[in-house]
Amino acid sequence: MAAAAVGVAASAVALSTAPVPRRSTAVAAPTRPAADPEPSGGATEGPSALVVGVPGATPLGSRPPVVRHGPRVGNRVALTFDADMTDGMLGNLRSGRVKSYANLRILDLLEREDVPATFFLTGKWVERYPEVTRRLAGNPRFELANHTYGHEAFTDDCYDLPRVAANGMTGTVARTFQAMEPYGGRQTRYFRFPGLCHDPTALAALAPLGVTVVDGDVVSGDPFATAWEPIVRAVLDNVRPGSIVIMHVTEANAAMTDEALPHILAGLRERGLVPAPLSEVLAAAGAAGTSPGPAGR
């Protein structure tokens, strides 16, 4: 994320300037979120019915559920990568101060080892990197999700991120779906707030869009990390069956992630844990760790 993070923080849409052919989307229908059986999850149940056909879809007009992890059974975990892009980051690219906010080494490794992952894209990142977005959409092991249009905060005091106005909250998320839609692939209705910062007003703004809010229970701390070892420890010390791991694909703002990722994958194998698309982790037995999420994170 663009500013200092919660491990995720600071790193959710006009069409891309490079339109691409639309691909058909073949995804499993989501299942109804369920209450978290663990007392520590602090979960209560979400909406009573979901729109069938697209992972993460919820009834239009309903306050979205907030998911922190999947069921604590089996051996699946979700690796998620945020692709932040702010006006300041675009300025850095234009001025030459930063070479890239798209870490292709991460994609190379995931593709080489056939590792599934879910990417939370900002609309401005999609527009800046249409070819990389096309690459993500073209991989059947990758899912695409929404991370706002310009990575603005939805609450005050969210890691120094610029604040989106209350009347612009719905639009910034809708605009991002519009930016991603022409690329096809495994698109979802999952959404992640910048900085994981949300409150009742922010959640209410998403009700017209029929989304599921995805936080995460394993924060890698990769934004602005200066060494890869702490990232590996943060993930492997906390990962469990059903975990949602939060990392970044933004290279300049998360320069150590590609070095940490091989060690994370090796550690998951040693623990008998298998990366899977987010939709499969959450659908394993209904999404545990689910809450209406009145409080920000």
N, C-alpha and C positions, 0 to 999 in steps of 0.2 A: 504494500500500500504506500501511498505517496508520502505521508508524514511519519512521525515516530509511531510505533505500533504497539498493539497489545500482543504482539507477535504476529498480528495480522494487520495491525492497524495501519493507518495512514497509508496504507500502501501508499446501474445498475445502472426516437433514436433515429434520425435521418438515415436514409439508405446509404450504403457504402459508395464512395466515389468510383469504385471499380466493381460494378454489378457482376454477379456470377450466376451461372445456371442454377436453378433450384433443384435440389435432390429430394427424393421422397424420404420420409422419415419413418422408420420402423422401430417402434419402441414398445416395451411392455406396459400395460396399464398399471397405474399405481394402486396401492391398496390404502385403506383407511388408516390414518394415523391412530395409534393407540397410546394410552397413558403409559408413562415410564414406570416399570415395576420397582425401580430402585428408589429408595427414599432420598438418596443424594441427588437424583436427577431433578427434583423439584418440578415434575411434569404433571400437567393435567391434560385432558383430552382436547383435541382440536375439532375442526368442523366435522359434521356428521356424514358428509358425503363428498365425493370427489368427482370431478369431470373425468370421464374415462378416456384414455388414449395417449396422454402426454404425461411423462413423469413430473410430479410436483403440482399438477393442476388441481385447483380447489374450486368450489362453487363461487361464481362471480357474485360479488357483494358481501362475501363472508370475510370476517377478519382472519388473516392467514395464520396457520400454525407456525410455530418456531421450533425447529429441529436442531438438537445438539449432537445426537448420535443415533445410530441404529440399534436394533436389539442386541443384547449382550450374549448372543448365542452364535454357534458356528465359528467360522474363522475369517470372515470377510471384513475388510476395512476399505474406506474410501480415501483416496488421495485426491485432494482438491487444490487447484492452483488459481490464484487471483491474478487478473491482468488489469492492473490499474492504469489510468491515464487521466491526468488533470491538465488544465491550461498551462500550469507551470511546467509540467513535464514536456508538453508540446513545445513550449518555449525553449527548454533545454535542448531538445532535438534540433530545432531550427537554428539555434545559435552555434551548435556544434559542441556545446559543453558536455553533452551526453551522446554516446554513439547509438545506443539501442536500449529499449525497454521490452524487448522480446528475446528471451533466452532460448535460442534454438538448440543449445546443447541438451536442455531438458527434454525437448521433443525428440531429439535424436535417440537419447537413452530409452525413453518410454517406448518409442517405436521399435528400436532394436530388440528390446526384451519383451515386446508384446504386453506391456503393462497398461491396464485400463486407468483412466483418470477423468476427472471432471474439471472443466475450466470455467471460472466465473469471469466473464468478459465485460469490460466497460465499453460503451458505444464508441467513445473516442479512440480506444485501442483498436477496435474492429476497423474503424475508418483509416487509422494510421497504418495498420498492418493487414490489408485485405488478403494478401497471399498467404500469410501465416494463418489467418482465420480460415481460409479455404483448406489449408493443410489439416487443421484441427477437425473441421467438419468432414473431411474426406476419410478420416480414420474411424472405423466402426467401433473401436474400443474407447473413443473419447466422447464425452457428453459436453454440451454447451449450456451454460447457465448465465444469469444476469447479475451484474455488479454495479448498476447505475450507468448513466451516460458519461458523467465527468468526475465521478468519485467525490461528490460532495457529501458532507455530513448531513444526517437527518435529525441530529440533536445538537444542543450546545455542548461545548467542552469535549469535542471528539477529536483528540489528537491534533489540534490546530488545523483541521481540514476546513475549507470554506463551507459555509452552511447553505443548503438549498432552502428556498422559501417554502412554507407549508403548501402554498398553492402550486408549487412546481414539483412536489414529490411524486405524484402519480405520473406526470409527464416524463420525468427523467428515466423512469423504469420502462414505461411503454415505448419510449423512443429507442431504448436499447434493444428491446425485442424486435422492433422494426429494423434496426441495423443488422441484427443477426439473421433474421428470417430468410433472406435470399440465399444464404449459404447452405441451407439444408442440414444434413447430418442428423445426429442424435440431439435434437434440441429439447429443452426441458422448460418447465415453469418454476424452476428453483431460482431463488434470489438471495443474495447476500448483501447486507448493509455494509458500507465502508466503515472500517473500524469496529464492526459488530455493534454499532451504536444505534439503538432504536428504543422507542417509547410508544405509548398507546396512540399518539397522534400519527407517528410514522407508520405503524401497523394499519391503522384505519385508512391511510392514504393508499395502501396497496389492495384494499378490499375489491375495487373494481377490476383488478387484473387477474384474479384467480391464481395466486402463486403460493408456494411454500417457502418460508424464510428458513435459510440454512445458516446456522452459526457453525459450531464445531466444538469438539471436546479436546482436541490436541492442537495446541498453538505452537508452531515450529519456531517462531521468533526469528524468521529469516530476513525480514526487512532490515537493511542496513547492518546486518551481521558482518563482522570482520574475520570470522573463522568458521569453518564448517562443523567442527566438533560439537559446539553447543547446540547447533540445530539438530544434529543426530541424537544427542542425549535428550533434548526436549521432546522429540518424537518417540523414541524407543522406550523412554522411561514412563511414558503415559499412555501409549497405544494399547488398546484392548479390542476384542471382537466387537464389531459395530462402530468403531471409532471413525470420526470424520477428521482427517488431518488437514490443517490449513497451511499452505505454502504459497509462494509467489513465482510467477514466470517473468518478472519485470526486469531481470538482469541488472541494470545499473542500480536499482533500489534494493536488489536482493541478489548480490553478486556471488554469494557462497552456496546458493541452493543447488546448483548443478554439481558442485563438489560433494555436497552432503547426500544427494539423492542415491548414488550407488551404495553407500553405507546404510542408508535407511532401508533400501530394498533388501540388502543382505540380512539386516537385522530382523526384518519382517519374516523372511524365510526361516531364520533360526528359531523364531517364535511360533512357527506354523501358521502365520497370518498371510492372507492372500489379498492383494489389491483387487477391487472390483469397482465398476461404475457406481456412482452414488445412488442411482435409482435401484440397483440390485441390493445394495447394503440396506437401504431403507425399506425395501419391499420384502426382505427376508421373512419377516413375521409381523408386518405392520411396523410403522416407524415409532420406535421407542424414543425416549428422550425428547418428547414433543410437548410443547406448551403454547398457550396463546401469547406468551412472552411479553407481559406488560412492562418489564424493566429492560433498560438498555444494558449493553455489555461493553 
